Amino acid sequence: MDKVYNFIADEPGTRLDKYVCHQLGELSRTRIQKLIADGYITVNDEVAKAGLKLNIGDRLRVIIPPTPPSRLVPETMPLNILYEDDDLLVIDKPAGLPVHPAPGHPSHTLVNALLAHFPHLADISDSLRPGIVHRLDKDTSGVMLVAKHSLAQADLVEQFKTRSVAKAYLVLVKGHLTPEDGAIEAPIGRDPRNRKRMAVVAGGREARTEYRVIRYIADYTLLEVRPETGRTHQIRVHLLAIGFPVVGDRVYGVKSPYLSRQFIHASRLGFKLPSSGEYVEFKSELPPDLEHALKNIA
């Protein structure tokens, strides 16, 4: 089903593609320009060009068609399953494994592995992300939830949408973060200077991240981080914004000789079981590579 957005322009002189990109930060400018070229974005009910300069009061209609079906190939890979019932799986995802196919990694993803273990997942409506109700970055390890059928998927997605899922991450940052308990509230959107990155930007989507200091180690701080919202790269962007970049993060953080990936681990996930409404919580211990990094910097 198409997604449809309607906007009233409030920034005179702004290019059409730039304005839509600002409003829909999850879409790249290249994707938006293609939607404009294909006639999916109109101004005052007329097809327009990407470079059109908007006037205040212009009516924009943005139609985003569904992604064309793509054949996913099951691939036999080991899965560390923490819990399973008729509705869902809880998986301890390793670092380096993308969650679903995307440009740059069309295969060797968690979805490919899931289809090998559970072929019926291919029947769930989203052909590219069957069973996926949330995601972890490729280089983030830890607890992840997967639905086994469409009703469970809808229930779990709604829990994430209403922010009733408890999420906690172990994160190592450079510097001594104070106070020891706090929250970061800052809107997140596409970085206007680099469209491949996210950043704290005026007019971005609301984002809130709570944190608690676990301990200080040399010139670093080990945190438990609890994102209330689920914006792209939220933890990494928020911590950079307050001056405490994530260790090992090649995009937003600082390099470390002891890490080949970012020090972010999804350590805890709590939610209600779709079948009974019972609240359950699952934990994942810090993996060996992150334990090794902590010992070496101490």
C-alpha atoms as an extended CHARMM CRD file, in Angstrom:
* protein
*
       298  EXT
         1         1  MET       CA              0.0000000000        0.0000000000        0.0000000000  PROA      1               0.0000000000
         2         2  ASP       CA              1.2270000000        3.4840000000       -0.8480000000  PROA      2               0.0000000000
         3         3  LYS       CA              2.2370000000        5.8480000000        1.9430000000  PROA      3               0.0000000000
         4         4  VAL       CA              0.8640000000        9.3500000000        1.4000000000  PROA      4               0.0000000000
         5         5  TYR       CA              2.0870000000       12.5640000000        3.0370000000  PROA      5               0.0000000000
         6         6  ASN       CA              0.6650000000       16.0780000000        2.6510000000  PROA      6               0.0000000000
         7         7  PHE       CA              2.5850000000       19.2320000000        3.5370000000  PROA      7               0.0000000000
         8         8  ILE       CA              2.0190000000       22.9810000000        3.3130000000  PROA      8               0.0000000000
         9         9  ALA       CA              5.2730000000       24.7590000000        2.4100000000  PROA      9               0.0000000000
        10        10  ASP       CA              6.4370000000       27.1970000000        5.0840000000  PROA      10              0.0000000000
        11        11  GLU       CA              9.9440000000       27.9890000000        3.8150000000  PROA      11              0.0000000000
        12        12  PRO       CA              9.9180000000       30.3260000000        0.7920000000  PROA      12              0.0000000000
        13        13  GLY       CA             12.5920000000       29.8140000000       -1.8360000000  PROA      13              0.0000000000
        14        14  THR       CA             13.5250000000       26.2800000000       -0.7570000000  PROA      14              0.0000000000
        15        15  ARG       CA             14.0670000000       23.6620000000       -3.4710000000  PROA      15              0.0000000000
        16        16  LEU       CA             11.3330000000       21.0440000000       -3.6350000000  PROA      16              0.0000000000
        17        17  ASP       CA             13.6960000000       18.0780000000       -3.1940000000  PROA      17              0.0000000000
        18        18  LYS       CA             15.4770000000       19.7270000000       -0.2740000000  PROA      18              0.0000000000
        19        19  TYR       CA             12.2010000000       20.5880000000        1.4750000000  PROA      19              0.0000000000
        20        20  VAL       CA             10.8040000000       17.0420000000        1.1710000000  PROA      20              0.0000000000
        21        21  CYS       CA             14.1340000000       15.6260000000        2.2950000000  PROA      21              0.0000000000
        22        22  HSD       CA             13.9380000000       17.7850000000        5.4110000000  PROA      22              0.0000000000
        23        23  GLN       CA             10.3720000000       16.6880000000        6.1400000000  PROA      23              0.0000000000
        24        24  LEU       CA             11.0340000000       12.9790000000        5.5260000000  PROA      24              0.0000000000
        25        25  GLY       CA             14.5250000000       12.5260000000        6.9310000000  PROA      25              0.0000000000
        26        26  GLU       CA             14.4100000000        8.7360000000        6.5910000000  PROA      26              0.0000000000
        27        27  LEU       CA             14.4990000000        9.0510000000        2.7760000000  PROA      27              0.0000000000
        28        28  SER       CA             17.6830000000        9.9190000000        0.8950000000  PROA      28              0.0000000000
        29        29  ARG       CA             17.7240000000       12.9110000000       -1.4340000000  PROA      29              0.0000000000
        30        30  THR       CA             18.4250000000       10.5620000000       -4.3510000000  PROA      30              0.0000000000
        31        31  ARG       CA             15.2700000000        8.5620000000       -3.5560000000  PROA      31              0.0000000000
        32        32  ILE       CA             13.2300000000       11.7680000000       -3.2970000000  PROA      32              0.0000000000
        33        33  GLN       CA             14.5440000000       13.0580000000       -6.6200000000  PROA      33              0.0000000000
        34        34  LYS       CA             13.5260000000        9.7780000000       -8.2600000000  PROA      34              0.0000000000
        35        35  LEU       CA             10.0420000000       10.0180000000       -6.7290000000  PROA      35              0.0000000000
        36        36  ILE       CA              9.7580000000       13.5590000000       -8.1320000000  PROA      36              0.0000000000
        37        37  ALA       CA             10.9580000000       12.4290000000      -11.5630000000  PROA      37              0.0000000000
        38        38  ASP       CA              8.4250000000        9.5760000000      -11.5530000000  PROA      38              0.0000000000
        39        39  GLY       CA              5.5610000000       11.9470000000      -10.6910000000  PROA      39              0.0000000000
        40        40  TYR       CA              4.9690000000       10.7340000000       -7.1360000000  PROA      40              0.0000000000
        41        41  ILE       CA              5.5150000000       14.2060000000       -5.6490000000  PROA      41              0.0000000000
        42        42  THR       CA              3.2760000000       17.0700000000       -6.7620000000  PROA      42              0.0000000000
        43        43  VAL       CA              3.0070000000       20.7680000000       -5.9120000000  PROA      43              0.0000000000
        44        44  ASN       CA             -0.4720000000       22.2780000000       -6.0090000000  PROA      44              0.0000000000
        45        45  ASP       CA             -1.6560000000       19.0720000000       -7.7160000000  PROA      45              0.0000000000
        46        46  GLU       CA              0.8520000000       19.4420000000      -10.5620000000  PROA      46              0.0000000000
        47        47  VAL       CA              3.9700000000       17.4300000000      -11.3810000000  PROA      47              0.0000000000
        48        48  ALA       CA              7.0530000000       19.5060000000      -10.5920000000  PROA      48              0.0000000000
        49        49  LYS       CA             10.8220000000       19.3940000000      -10.9640000000  PROA      49              0.0000000000
        50        50  ALA       CA             13.2570000000       18.7540000000       -8.1230000000  PROA      50              0.0000000000
        51        51  GLY       CA             14.7160000000       22.2650000000       -8.3970000000  PROA      51              0.0000000000
        52        52  LEU       CA             11.3640000000       24.0620000000       -8.1510000000  PROA      52              0.0000000000
        53        53  LYS       CA             11.5300000000       26.9130000000       -5.5930000000  PROA      53              0.0000000000
        54        54  LEU       CA              8.5900000000       26.7040000000       -3.2240000000  PROA      54              0.0000000000
        55        55  ASN       CA              6.3320000000       29.5220000000       -2.0830000000  PROA      55              0.0000000000
        56        56  ILE       CA              4.6760000000       29.7260000000        1.3230000000  PROA      56              0.0000000000
        57        57  GLY       CA              1.3270000000       27.9710000000        1.1570000000  PROA      57              0.0000000000
        58        58  ASP       CA              2.2370000000       25.6080000000       -1.6890000000  PROA      58              0.0000000000
        59        59  ARG       CA              0.4740000000       22.2580000000       -1.2340000000  PROA      59              0.0000000000
        60        60  LEU       CA              2.7850000000       19.2560000000       -1.4970000000  PROA      60              0.0000000000
        61        61  ARG       CA              1.5970000000       15.6790000000       -1.8830000000  PROA      61              0.0000000000
        62        62  VAL       CA              4.1710000000       12.8970000000       -1.5020000000  PROA      62              0.0000000000
        63        63  ILE       CA              3.3050000000        9.3240000000       -2.4660000000  PROA      63              0.0000000000
        64        64  ILE       CA              5.7690000000        6.5900000000       -1.5680000000  PROA      64              0.0000000000
        65        65  PRO       CA              4.9520000000        3.3470000000       -3.3920000000  PROA      65              0.0000000000
        66        66  PRO       CA              5.7490000000       -0.0010000000       -1.7530000000  PROA      66              0.0000000000
        67        67  THR       CA              9.1320000000       -1.5070000000       -2.4540000000  PROA      67              0.0000000000
        68        68  PRO       CA              8.9200000000       -4.0350000000       -5.3060000000  PROA      68              0.0000000000
        69        69  PRO       CA              9.0220000000       -7.6610000000       -4.1230000000  PROA      69              0.0000000000
        70        70  SER       CA             12.4450000000       -9.2090000000       -3.9950000000  PROA      70              0.0000000000
        71        71  ARG       CA             13.2550000000      -12.8820000000       -3.7990000000  PROA      71              0.0000000000
        72        72  LEU       CA             15.0260000000      -13.6580000000       -0.5450000000  PROA      72              0.0000000000
        73        73  VAL       CA             17.2530000000      -16.7080000000       -0.5140000000  PROA      73              0.0000000000
        74        74  PRO       CA             17.4140000000      -18.8120000000        2.6780000000  PROA      74              0.0000000000
        75        75  GLU       CA             20.9900000000      -19.2340000000        3.9210000000  PROA      75              0.0000000000
        76        76  THR       CA             22.0670000000      -21.7270000000        6.5450000000  PROA      76              0.0000000000
        77        77  MET       CA             23.7540000000      -19.8390000000        9.3610000000  PROA      77              0.0000000000
        78        78  PRO       CA             23.8040000000      -20.4990000000       13.1130000000  PROA      78              0.0000000000
        79        79  LEU       CA             21.3300000000      -18.5660000000       15.2450000000  PROA      79              0.0000000000
        80        80  ASN       CA             21.6430000000      -18.0640000000       18.9900000000  PROA      80              0.0000000000
        81        81  ILE       CA             17.9880000000      -18.3210000000       20.0300000000  PROA      81              0.0000000000
        82        82  LEU       CA             17.3550000000      -17.1360000000       23.6000000000  PROA      82              0.0000000000
        83        83  TYR       CA             13.6070000000      -17.8340000000       23.5620000000  PROA      83              0.0000000000
        84        84  GLU       CA             10.9810000000      -19.1780000000       21.1910000000  PROA      84              0.0000000000
        85        85  ASP       CA              7.2250000000      -19.6930000000       21.2480000000  PROA      85              0.0000000000
        86        86  ASP       CA              4.4800000000      -19.8980000000       18.6110000000  PROA      86              0.0000000000
        87        87  ASP       CA              4.5200000000      -16.1190000000       18.1180000000  PROA      87              0.0000000000
        88        88  LEU       CA              8.1080000000      -14.9690000000       18.2590000000  PROA      88              0.0000000000
        89        89  LEU       CA             11.8270000000      -15.5290000000       18.5990000000  PROA      89              0.0000000000
        90        90  VAL       CA             14.3260000000      -13.7010000000       20.7760000000  PROA      90              0.0000000000
        91        91  ILE       CA             17.7830000000      -13.8200000000       19.1980000000  PROA      91              0.0000000000
        92        92  ASP       CA             21.2390000000      -12.8460000000       20.4120000000  PROA      92              0.0000000000
        93        93  LYS       CA             22.5150000000      -11.1790000000       17.2300000000  PROA      93              0.0000000000
        94        94  PRO       CA             26.2820000000      -11.1720000000       16.6070000000  PROA      94              0.0000000000
        95        95  ALA       CA             28.1150000000       -8.0530000000       15.4900000000  PROA      95              0.0000000000
        96        96  GLY       CA             28.8090000000       -7.8300000000       11.7570000000  PROA      96              0.0000000000
        97        97  LEU       CA             25.4760000000       -9.3430000000       10.7080000000  PROA      97              0.0000000000
        98        98  PRO       CA             23.0660000000       -6.9910000000        8.8620000000  PROA      98              0.0000000000
        99        99  VAL       CA             19.4440000000       -7.4630000000        9.8590000000  PROA      99              0.0000000000
       100       100  HSD       CA             17.9020000000       -7.4120000000        6.3820000000  PROA      100             0.0000000000
       101       101  PRO       CA             19.0170000000       -7.0760000000        2.7450000000  PROA      101             0.0000000000
       102       102  ALA       CA             19.7720000000       -3.5700000000        1.5200000000  PROA      102             0.0000000000
       103       103  PRO       CA             22.0270000000       -1.9220000000       -1.0540000000  PROA      103             0.0000000000
       104       104  GLY       CA             25.5490000000       -3.1040000000       -0.3120000000  PROA      104             0.0000000000
       105       105  HSD       CA             24.5450000000       -6.3670000000        1.3610000000  PROA      105             0.0000000000
       106       106  PRO       CA             21.8250000000       -8.1850000000       -0.6310000000  PROA      106             0.0000000000
       107       107  SER       CA             22.4810000000      -11.4760000000        1.1790000000  PROA      107             0.0000000000
       108       108  HSD       CA             24.1760000000      -12.9700000000        4.2690000000  PROA      108             0.0000000000
       109       109  THR       CA             21.7440000000      -11.1740000000        6.5890000000  PROA      109             0.0000000000
       110       110  LEU       CA             19.7120000000      -12.2040000000        9.6290000000  PROA      110             0.0000000000
       111       111  VAL       CA             16.6110000000      -12.4330000000        7.4210000000  PROA      111             0.0000000000
       112       112  ASN       CA             18.3640000000      -14.9150000000        5.1190000000  PROA      112             0.0000000000
       113       113  ALA       CA             19.3220000000      -17.0110000000        8.1550000000  PROA      113             0.0000000000
       114       114  LEU       CA             15.8030000000      -16.8400000000        9.6020000000  PROA      114             0.0000000000
       115       115  LEU       CA             14.2600000000      -18.1010000000        6.3620000000  PROA      115             0.0000000000
       116       116  ALA       CA             16.5190000000      -21.1630000000        6.4540000000  PROA      116             0.0000000000
       117       117  HSD       CA             15.3000000000      -22.0040000000        9.9710000000  PROA      117             0.0000000000
       118       118  PHE       CA             11.6720000000      -20.8850000000        9.5020000000  PROA      118             0.0000000000
       119       119  PRO       CA             10.6270000000      -21.0070000000        5.8090000000  PROA      119             0.0000000000
       120       120  HSD       CA              7.0510000000      -19.8970000000        6.6270000000  PROA      120             0.0000000000
       121       121  LEU       CA              8.3570000000      -16.4190000000        7.4870000000  PROA      121             0.0000000000
       122       122  ALA       CA              8.4330000000      -15.7510000000        3.7490000000  PROA      122             0.0000000000
       123       123  ASP       CA              4.6080000000      -15.6050000000        3.8870000000  PROA      123             0.0000000000
       124       124  ILE       CA              4.5920000000      -12.5450000000        6.1720000000  PROA      124             0.0000000000
       125       125  SER       CA              3.4830000000       -9.4790000000        4.2200000000  PROA      125             0.0000000000
       126       126  ASP       CA              6.7750000000       -7.5440000000        4.0980000000  PROA      126             0.0000000000
       127       127  SER       CA              8.7800000000       -9.4660000000        1.5100000000  PROA      127             0.0000000000
       128       128  LEU       CA             12.0830000000       -7.7260000000        2.3250000000  PROA      128             0.0000000000
       129       129  ARG       CA             11.8740000000       -7.7980000000        6.1250000000  PROA      129             0.0000000000
       130       130  PRO       CA              9.6890000000      -10.7680000000        7.0660000000  PROA      130             0.0000000000
       131       131  GLY       CA              9.2220000000      -10.9830000000       10.8230000000  PROA      131             0.0000000000
       132       132  ILE       CA             11.3740000000       -7.9420000000       11.5850000000  PROA      132             0.0000000000
       133       133  VAL       CA              9.7850000000       -5.5910000000       14.1350000000  PROA      133             0.0000000000
       134       134  HSD       CA             12.8700000000       -3.5200000000       14.9990000000  PROA      134             0.0000000000
       135       135  ARG       CA             16.5040000000       -3.5020000000       13.9750000000  PROA      135             0.0000000000
       136       136  LEU       CA             20.0350000000       -3.2600000000       15.2680000000  PROA      136             0.0000000000
       137       137  ASP       CA             22.8900000000       -1.7110000000       13.3090000000  PROA      137             0.0000000000
       138       138  LYS       CA             25.0920000000       -4.2150000000       11.5040000000  PROA      138             0.0000000000
       139       139  ASP       CA             27.9150000000       -3.7540000000       14.0220000000  PROA      139             0.0000000000
       140       140  THR       CA             25.6820000000       -3.7370000000       17.1100000000  PROA      140             0.0000000000
       141       141  SER       CA             25.3450000000       -7.0370000000       18.9380000000  PROA      141             0.0000000000
       142       142  GLY       CA             22.7110000000       -8.2470000000       21.3700000000  PROA      142             0.0000000000
       143       143  VAL       CA             19.0640000000       -9.0220000000       22.0100000000  PROA      143             0.0000000000
       144       144  MET       CA             16.6760000000       -8.7920000000       19.0870000000  PROA      144             0.0000000000
       145       145  LEU       CA             13.0320000000       -9.6970000000       18.6030000000  PROA      145             0.0000000000
       146       146  VAL       CA             11.4970000000      -11.4300000000       15.5560000000  PROA      146             0.0000000000
       147       147  ALA       CA              7.8020000000      -12.1950000000       14.9030000000  PROA      147             0.0000000000
       148       148  LYS       CA              6.8130000000      -15.5750000000       13.4900000000  PROA      148             0.0000000000
       149       149  HSD       CA              3.5150000000      -14.4920000000       11.9140000000  PROA      149             0.0000000000
       150       150  SER       CA              1.7600000000      -11.3020000000       10.8590000000  PROA      150             0.0000000000
       151       151  LEU       CA             -0.5420000000      -10.9610000000       13.9010000000  PROA      151             0.0000000000
       152       152  ALA       CA              2.3890000000      -11.1830000000       16.2910000000  PROA      152             0.0000000000
       153       153  GLN       CA              4.3440000000       -8.7720000000       14.1210000000  PROA      153             0.0000000000
       154       154  ALA       CA              1.5310000000       -6.1940000000       14.2940000000  PROA      154             0.0000000000
       155       155  ASP       CA              1.2980000000       -6.5690000000       18.0810000000  PROA      155             0.0000000000
       156       156  LEU       CA              5.0350000000       -6.1670000000       18.6210000000  PROA      156             0.0000000000
       157       157  VAL       CA              5.3350000000       -3.2490000000       16.1880000000  PROA      157             0.0000000000
       158       158  GLU       CA              2.5850000000       -1.4830000000       18.1280000000  PROA      158             0.0000000000
       159       159  GLN       CA              4.4810000000       -2.0360000000       21.3880000000  PROA      159             0.0000000000
       160       160  PHE       CA              7.5390000000       -0.3650000000       19.8920000000  PROA      160             0.0000000000
       161       161  LYS       CA              5.4050000000        2.4260000000       18.4350000000  PROA      161             0.0000000000
       162       162  THR       CA              3.8130000000        3.1840000000       21.8120000000  PROA      162             0.0000000000
       163       163  ARG       CA              7.2350000000        3.0440000000       23.5210000000  PROA      163             0.0000000000
       164       164  SER       CA              6.2060000000        0.2700000000       25.8870000000  PROA      164             0.0000000000
       165       165  VAL       CA              9.2420000000       -1.8850000000       25.0480000000  PROA      165             0.0000000000
       166       166  ALA       CA             12.1400000000       -1.5990000000       27.5140000000  PROA      166             0.0000000000
       167       167  LYS       CA             15.4720000000       -1.3320000000       25.6700000000  PROA      167             0.0000000000
       168       168  ALA       CA             18.8860000000       -1.0760000000       27.2940000000  PROA      168             0.0000000000
       169       169  TYR       CA             22.3590000000       -0.9690000000       25.7170000000  PROA      169             0.0000000000
       170       170  LEU       CA             25.8820000000       -1.1410000000       27.1040000000  PROA      170             0.0000000000
       171       171  VAL       CA             27.9220000000        1.6310000000       25.4810000000  PROA      171             0.0000000000
       172       172  LEU       CA             31.5230000000        2.7860000000       25.9580000000  PROA      172             0.0000000000
       173       173  VAL       CA             32.2440000000        6.4650000000       25.3200000000  PROA      173             0.0000000000
       174       174  LYS       CA             35.3850000000        8.5710000000       25.3380000000  PROA      174             0.0000000000
       175       175  GLY       CA             35.6880000000       10.8720000000       28.3760000000  PROA      175             0.0000000000
       176       176  HSD       CA             34.0810000000       11.0190000000       31.8350000000  PROA      176             0.0000000000
       177       177  LEU       CA             30.3680000000       11.6780000000       31.3790000000  PROA      177             0.0000000000
       178       178  THR       CA             28.6570000000       13.6370000000       34.1490000000  PROA      178             0.0000000000
       179       179  PRO       CA             26.1570000000       13.7830000000       35.7430000000  PROA      179             0.0000000000
       180       180  GLU       CA             26.0170000000       10.0310000000       36.3140000000  PROA      180             0.0000000000
       181       181  ASP       CA             22.3240000000        9.8770000000       35.4130000000  PROA      181             0.0000000000
       182       182  GLY       CA             20.7480000000       11.9980000000       32.7270000000  PROA      182             0.0000000000
       183       183  ALA       CA             18.7450000000       12.3110000000       29.5420000000  PROA      183             0.0000000000
       184       184  ILE       CA             19.4860000000       13.7500000000       26.1090000000  PROA      184             0.0000000000
       185       185  GLU       CA             16.5590000000       15.3380000000       24.2890000000  PROA      185             0.0000000000
       186       186  ALA       CA             17.4240000000       16.6130000000       20.8140000000  PROA      186             0.0000000000
       187       187  PRO       CA             15.7290000000       16.2010000000       17.3970000000  PROA      187             0.0000000000
       188       188  ILE       CA             17.4510000000       13.9490000000       14.8580000000  PROA      188             0.0000000000
       189       189  GLY       CA             17.3970000000       14.1840000000       11.0590000000  PROA      189             0.0000000000
       190       190  ARG       CA             19.6710000000       13.8940000000        8.0400000000  PROA      190             0.0000000000
       191       191  ASP       CA             22.9340000000       15.7870000000        8.4100000000  PROA      191             0.0000000000
       192       192  PRO       CA             22.6110000000       18.6520000000        5.8770000000  PROA      192             0.0000000000
       193       193  ARG       CA             26.3870000000       18.5150000000        5.2780000000  PROA      193             0.0000000000
       194       194  ASN       CA             26.4990000000       14.7480000000        4.6940000000  PROA      194             0.0000000000
       195       195  ARG       CA             23.3240000000       12.9530000000        3.6480000000  PROA      195             0.0000000000
       196       196  LYS       CA             24.7460000000        9.5600000000        4.6310000000  PROA      196             0.0000000000
       197       197  ARG       CA             24.8780000000       10.6310000000        8.2830000000  PROA      197             0.0000000000
       198       198  MET       CA             22.2920000000       11.6000000000       10.8560000000  PROA      198             0.0000000000
       199       199  ALA       CA             22.6890000000       14.5910000000       13.1580000000  PROA      199             0.0000000000
       200       200  VAL       CA             20.9500000000       16.7240000000       15.7550000000  PROA      200             0.0000000000
       201       201  VAL       CA             19.1370000000       19.2450000000       13.5460000000  PROA      201             0.0000000000
       202       202  ALA       CA             16.4250000000       21.8480000000       14.0140000000  PROA      202             0.0000000000
       203       203  GLY       CA             13.1870000000       20.4350000000       12.6740000000  PROA      203             0.0000000000
       204       204  GLY       CA             14.3720000000       16.8330000000       13.0270000000  PROA      204             0.0000000000
       205       205  ARG       CA             12.2680000000       14.0840000000       14.5740000000  PROA      205             0.0000000000
       206       206  GLU       CA             11.8170000000       14.1040000000       18.3500000000  PROA      206             0.0000000000
       207       207  ALA       CA             14.3560000000       11.8880000000       20.1020000000  PROA      207             0.0000000000
       208       208  ARG       CA             15.0900000000       11.1300000000       23.7520000000  PROA      208             0.0000000000
       209       209  THR       CA             17.8700000000        8.9910000000       25.2420000000  PROA      209             0.0000000000
       210       210  GLU       CA             18.3570000000        8.2400000000       28.9510000000  PROA      210             0.0000000000
       211       211  TYR       CA             21.6870000000        7.0440000000       30.3360000000  PROA      211             0.0000000000
       212       212  ARG       CA             23.2710000000        5.8260000000       33.5660000000  PROA      212             0.0000000000
       213       213  VAL       CA             26.9920000000        5.5970000000       34.3120000000  PROA      213             0.0000000000
       214       214  ILE       CA             28.0280000000        2.0520000000       35.2030000000  PROA      214             0.0000000000
       215       215  ARG       CA             31.6770000000        2.9000000000       35.8420000000  PROA      215             0.0000000000
       216       216  TYR       CA             34.6010000000        5.0380000000       34.7350000000  PROA      216             0.0000000000
       217       217  ILE       CA             37.5310000000        3.2030000000       33.1460000000  PROA      217             0.0000000000
       218       218  ALA       CA             40.6890000000        5.2550000000       32.5500000000  PROA      218             0.0000000000
       219       219  ASP       CA             39.5460000000        8.1000000000       30.2660000000  PROA      219             0.0000000000
       220       220  TYR       CA             36.3380000000        6.3180000000       29.2690000000  PROA      220             0.0000000000
       221       221  THR       CA             32.8160000000        5.8140000000       30.6180000000  PROA      221             0.0000000000
       222       222  LEU       CA             30.8120000000        2.5990000000       30.4390000000  PROA      222             0.0000000000
       223       223  LEU       CA             27.1130000000        3.4450000000       30.2140000000  PROA      223             0.0000000000
       224       224  GLU       CA             23.7490000000        1.7800000000       30.2710000000  PROA      224             0.0000000000
       225       225  VAL       CA             21.7770000000        3.6710000000       27.6350000000  PROA      225             0.0000000000
       226       226  ARG       CA             17.9920000000        3.5200000000       27.3150000000  PROA      226             0.0000000000
       227       227  PRO       CA             16.6340000000        5.1090000000       24.1140000000  PROA      227             0.0000000000
       228       228  GLU       CA             13.0080000000        6.1000000000       24.5500000000  PROA      228             0.0000000000
       229       229  THR       CA             12.5370000000        6.7230000000       20.8360000000  PROA      229             0.0000000000
       230       230  GLY       CA             14.0110000000        4.6900000000       17.9790000000  PROA      230             0.0000000000
       231       231  ARG       CA             15.5740000000        7.1220000000       15.5200000000  PROA      231             0.0000000000
       232       232  THR       CA             18.2800000000        5.9840000000       13.1000000000  PROA      232             0.0000000000
       233       233  HSD       CA             21.6940000000        5.9390000000       14.8450000000  PROA      233             0.0000000000
       234       234  GLN       CA             20.0660000000        7.6580000000       17.8340000000  PROA      234             0.0000000000
       235       235  ILE       CA             22.4990000000        6.5250000000       20.5450000000  PROA      235             0.0000000000
       236       236  ARG       CA             25.5680000000        7.3690000000       18.4720000000  PROA      236             0.0000000000
       237       237  VAL       CA             24.2520000000       10.7600000000       17.3570000000  PROA      237             0.0000000000
       238       238  HSD       CA             23.0460000000       11.8560000000       20.7950000000  PROA      238             0.0000000000
       239       239  LEU       CA             26.2480000000       10.9120000000       22.5890000000  PROA      239             0.0000000000
       240       240  LEU       CA             28.3570000000       12.6850000000       19.9630000000  PROA      240             0.0000000000
       241       241  ALA       CA             26.1440000000       15.7540000000       20.3010000000  PROA      241             0.0000000000
       242       242  ILE       CA             26.9860000000       16.1060000000       24.0150000000  PROA      242             0.0000000000
       243       243  GLY       CA             30.7000000000       15.5500000000       23.4120000000  PROA      243             0.0000000000
       244       244  PHE       CA             31.0730000000       11.8770000000       24.3730000000  PROA      244             0.0000000000
       245       245  PRO       CA             31.5640000000        9.8710000000       21.1580000000  PROA      245             0.0000000000
       246       246  VAL       CA             31.1260000000        6.0970000000       21.0910000000  PROA      246             0.0000000000
       247       247  VAL       CA             34.4060000000        4.1690000000       21.1030000000  PROA      247             0.0000000000
       248       248  GLY       CA             35.0910000000        2.2000000000       17.9250000000  PROA      248             0.0000000000
       249       249  ASP       CA             32.4060000000        4.0130000000       15.9280000000  PROA      249             0.0000000000
       250       250  ARG       CA             33.9530000000        4.8770000000       12.5560000000  PROA      250             0.0000000000
       251       251  VAL       CA             31.2090000000        7.3190000000       11.5560000000  PROA      251             0.0000000000
       252       252  TYR       CA             30.3030000000        9.2880000000       14.6810000000  PROA      252             0.0000000000
       253       253  GLY       CA             32.8370000000        8.1940000000       17.2710000000  PROA      253             0.0000000000
       254       254  VAL       CA             36.5180000000        7.6560000000       18.0180000000  PROA      254             0.0000000000
       255       255  LYS       CA             38.8030000000        4.8730000000       16.8630000000  PROA      255             0.0000000000
       256       256  SER       CA             40.3110000000        2.3440000000       19.2420000000  PROA      256             0.0000000000
       257       257  PRO       CA             43.1960000000       -0.0890000000       18.7040000000  PROA      257             0.0000000000
       258       258  TYR       CA             41.2070000000       -2.6570000000       20.6970000000  PROA      258             0.0000000000
       259       259  LEU       CA             38.0020000000       -2.5980000000       18.6760000000  PROA      259             0.0000000000
       260       260  SER       CA             37.0610000000       -3.3620000000       15.0920000000  PROA      260             0.0000000000
       261       261  ARG       CA             33.4810000000       -2.1600000000       15.5900000000  PROA      261             0.0000000000
       262       262  GLN       CA             31.4380000000        0.2280000000       17.6990000000  PROA      262             0.0000000000
       263       263  PHE       CA             31.0950000000       -0.5310000000       21.4170000000  PROA      263             0.0000000000
       264       264  ILE       CA             27.3050000000       -0.8410000000       21.5160000000  PROA      264             0.0000000000
       265       265  HSD       CA             25.6220000000       -3.9740000000       22.8170000000  PROA      265             0.0000000000
       266       266  ALA       CA             21.8630000000       -4.4930000000       23.1820000000  PROA      266             0.0000000000
       267       267  SER       CA             21.9890000000       -6.0050000000       26.6540000000  PROA      267             0.0000000000
       268       268  ARG       CA             18.3200000000       -6.0810000000       27.6720000000  PROA      268             0.0000000000
       269       269  LEU       CA             14.9090000000       -6.1610000000       25.9930000000  PROA      269             0.0000000000
       270       270  GLY       CA             11.5460000000       -6.3000000000       27.7590000000  PROA      270             0.0000000000
       271       271  PHE       CA              8.0700000000       -6.5370000000       26.2070000000  PROA      271             0.0000000000
       272       272  LYS       CA              4.6570000000       -8.1870000000       26.5580000000  PROA      272             0.0000000000
       273       273  LEU       CA              4.0390000000      -11.5910000000       25.0110000000  PROA      273             0.0000000000
       274       274  PRO       CA              1.3450000000      -11.2330000000       22.3050000000  PROA      274             0.0000000000
       275       275  SER       CA             -0.3990000000      -14.4330000000       23.4010000000  PROA      275             0.0000000000
       276       276  SER       CA             -0.8710000000      -13.6060000000       27.0870000000  PROA      276             0.0000000000
       277       277  GLY       CA              0.1290000000       -9.9920000000       27.7220000000  PROA      277             0.0000000000
       278       278  GLU       CA              2.7100000000      -11.2010000000       30.2480000000  PROA      278             0.0000000000
       279       279  TYR       CA              5.7430000000       -8.9220000000       30.5490000000  PROA      279             0.0000000000
       280       280  VAL       CA              9.0200000000      -10.7490000000       29.8950000000  PROA      280             0.0000000000
       281       281  GLU       CA             12.6100000000       -9.5830000000       29.7520000000  PROA      281             0.0000000000
       282       282  PHE       CA             15.6820000000      -11.0750000000       28.1040000000  PROA      282             0.0000000000
       283       283  LYS       CA             19.3630000000      -10.2920000000       28.6000000000  PROA      283             0.0000000000
       284       284  SER       CA             22.5700000000      -10.8010000000       26.6440000000  PROA      284             0.0000000000
       285       285  GLU       CA             26.0090000000      -10.8490000000       28.2410000000  PROA      285             0.0000000000
       286       286  LEU       CA             28.7620000000       -8.6330000000       26.8640000000  PROA      286             0.0000000000
       287       287  PRO       CA             30.4620000000      -10.5320000000       23.9970000000  PROA      287             0.0000000000
       288       288  PRO       CA             34.1770000000      -11.4680000000       24.1680000000  PROA      288             0.0000000000
       289       289  ASP       CA             35.4300000000       -8.7090000000       21.8300000000  PROA      289             0.0000000000
       290       290  LEU       CA             33.8980000000       -5.9820000000       23.9940000000  PROA      290             0.0000000000
       291       291  GLU       CA             35.0730000000       -7.6460000000       27.2280000000  PROA      291             0.0000000000
       292       292  HSD       CA             38.5680000000       -7.7850000000       25.7310000000  PROA      292             0.0000000000
       293       293  ALA       CA             38.4410000000       -4.0660000000       24.8870000000  PROA      293             0.0000000000
       294       294  LEU       CA             37.4540000000       -3.1610000000       28.4620000000  PROA      294             0.0000000000
       295       295  LYS       CA             40.3530000000       -5.1580000000       29.9280000000  PROA      295             0.0000000000
       296       296  ASN       CA             42.8520000000       -3.5410000000       27.5900000000  PROA      296             0.0000000000
       297       297  ILE       CA             41.8720000000        0.0610000000       28.2500000000  PROA      297             0.0000000000
       298       298  ALA       CA             41.7440000000       -0.3650000000       32.0480000000  PROA      298             0.0000000000
